[in-house]
Amino acid sequence: CIRDSPEGARVRPPRGDERAIAPGGEALLHELGIALHMHDELFLSHAGRIITGFPEHAAGYLLPEIGQVDADVADRLIRQLLPLRPDGLADAVRPLLEQPDTHLQATALRTLIALEDASVRTFIDAALRSSNPRLRAAGIHGLVIIAGRPAHRDAMPAWEGLLQGTVEEQQAALSLFAELERLRGEER
């Protein structure tokens, strides 16, 4: 429904999301807080609404939650936030490298690599020594992306080692196929 504004222009009334954020987002943020304590999918849905509708405010509201939610939710929230590349994401993600969940550790490492975090090289080296195939794959990814051409020599044997391993190791290696095939082409 369109109505006349006081200035005479015809305007569309705000939708629910617009009204919620317009005065500072109290309603949507209140819903987000409730969702955080109710259901993971509901929280992630609300987080997605904030990221999509109000990207300039998303980090301030969502970064503090990364360390407070369970591993699966943190993993998915990081993936939602990464395209925004918000200030503070690396600081929020770095402590997750110490968490026991290796899936979350791999996501945290890949995020730090994508952000070109200065401390990432130490974590890449540790991931390459890990017994977990997903972490080793993230370490190989780091060698390709961050470490530069000299480290590419180390990436191929590490990748081939995953390919010759267990089914889980092979799956982790296949996640790197496109970027390492590109390296093979460069070496020829």
ABEGO torsion letter per residue (X at the ends): XBBBBAAGBBBBBBBAAAAAAAAGGAAAAAAAAAAAAABAAAAAAAAAAAAAABAAAAAAAAAAAAAABBAAAAAAAAAAAAAAGBBGAAAAAAAAAABABAAAAAAAAAAAAAAGBAAAAAAAAAAAABABAAAAAAAAAAAAAAAEAAAAAAAAAAAAAAAABBAAAAAAAAAAAAAAAAAAAAAX
